[in-house]
Amino acid sequence: MLHRGQESTDGTGGGELTVPMAWLYAEYIADELLRTGDLMPPSSFEFRAGRDALALTVFLSDTDGELGGVRVVTHLETWLSLTAYDQPWHEWVRERLDEVTAETAAAGRHSPDLELAHAAWRWLRETELLAPDLNAVPGGVPGAGEDEGPKVWTPAWQLGLPLGHLAIHLF
């Protein structure tokens, strides 16, 4: 039995706080993959974009509800294929979020995991980061370094997704 102030991890706490363990675990996996890859400083917005994109991938690909017991190595190929450049990742995320939301509502459940996933997706869609213009003319401005070349405002998910994909490769 739970007492005031204790937390439930399965939503059966009788009105008590439900801990979003699936989302927190997905975020932990994403964070570890990115830190292991050492691609960006953990305090950067790019790192956050990569972490949120990977966390969404991990969370939404868990169709069997086994996230808490997941062995990262067994899922790397799935995550790589979902985050690949030629895949419509953003459409997949939108569709999976809609599916999971509908399933949760049909079951009459409240899911703090799903709320955090929606918040991450909203941030990735609505936040734009200034990034090098990859469509600029090769060579760009003569004598300009990487930080001096043309820049464009890019949705955070478009920066975070390839960063996450590369982190999986480096793992």
N, C-alpha and C positions, 0 to 999 in steps of 0.2 A: 504494500500500500504506500502511496506517495503522500508526503506531508507537505504543507505549505513551504514553498521555496525549493522543493525538489523538482527535478525535471524528468519528463518522460521522453524516451527516444522513439516510441512506437505510436504515439497519438492516443494511447489508452489511459492517459493520466486523469481522466475525469475532470476536464476543464483546466488542468494545470498546463504549464508551459511545455510545448513540444519542441525538442531540440532538432534542428535541421541536419541530422547526421549525414544523410546521403549527399547533400550539397557541400557540407563542410569537408567530407572525405574527397569529393571530386575536386574541390578547390585545393586541398592539400596535395593531391596527386599532381595537379597542374603546376602548382607552385614548386614542387620538388623537381619535376621535369625541367622547368625553366631555370631553376637555380643550378641544376646539374649541368645544363648546357652553357651556363655563364654567358648568355648572349646580350643581356641588358642589365643595367643596375636595377635591383629589386624596387627601388624607390621611384622608378620612372613610369610615366604613363604608358609607354610601350610595353613594359613588363606587365602592367595591370591588364592591358588589352590582350596580351598573349595568355595570361593566366585565366581571364574570364572566358576567352574563346575556347581554351582547352578544357576548363571546368564544365562549360556547357556541353562540349563534345563528350566528355566522360560521363556526365550526369545523364544526358539524353540518350546515350547509346546503351545504358543499363536497362535493357528491356525486361530482364528477369528479376530485377530487384535484388541483385547479389552484390551491389556496390561495396558494402561493408566488408565483404570477404574476398573482394576482387584481388587477383594477382596481376599487377601491372603488366608484366611481361606477356601474359596470355592475351592481352587486349591491345597491344601496341599496333599490330597490323590493322585492326579495325579502325583505330584512331588515325593512323596514317592515311588510310583510304578515305576517311570522312573529311580530313583536312587538306587533301591534295589540291593542288592548284586548279585542276580541271573539273573539280566537283562543285556543285551548287550548294555549298555549305550553308549559306545564309537562308536559302529556301528550306533546306532540311531542318535547320533549327526552328524556323517559324512553324513548319508542319508538325514537328515532334512536340513543340511546346503546346500547340493547339490540341494534339492528340492526348497528351498527358493531362492537360487542363480539363478536357472533356471527361476523361476517365475518372479523374479525381472528383469532379463535380457529380458525375453519375453515381459514384460510390458514396456521396454525401460526406466526403472527408475534407478536411482543411490541411493544406500542405505548406509548411513554412519553407521546405526545400524548393518547392515550385515558385513560391514568392521570390526567393533569392535568385533563382534561375531567370525569372522574368525581369528582375531588377538588373541583373548582369546583361541580359540581352538588350534591354532598353539603353543602358549606358553604352554598350558597344555600337548600337545603331545611331544614337543621338549625339555622341561625342565625336568630334573631329580633331585629328592631330595633324600638325604641320610635318610633312614628310617629303623626302626627295621625290621629284617628279620622275617616275620611272618611264614615262612616255616622252620625255624631253629628247631633243636631238642628241645622238651620241656625241660625246665630247663636250657638249654644252658650251659654257662660257670658257674661252681659252684661259688657262692658268688658274681656273677656279677649282678648289678642293671640293670634297664631298659635301662639306657643310656650307659651301658658298654657292653651289649650283641651284637651279630652279627648284622651288618647293611648291607643294599644293596641299590644301586641306583635304584630308582623307578620313573616311569613317574609321573609327577605332578598330572595328572588326576586320577591316581590310589590312591593317597593319598587324594585328594580333594573331590572325589565323596563320600566315606564313611563319611567324615567329614560333608559334606553338608547334607547327608541323616540323620545323627544323629542330626544335628541342626534342621532339620524339625521335627523330633520326639520330640525334647525338646521344641518346640514352643508351 
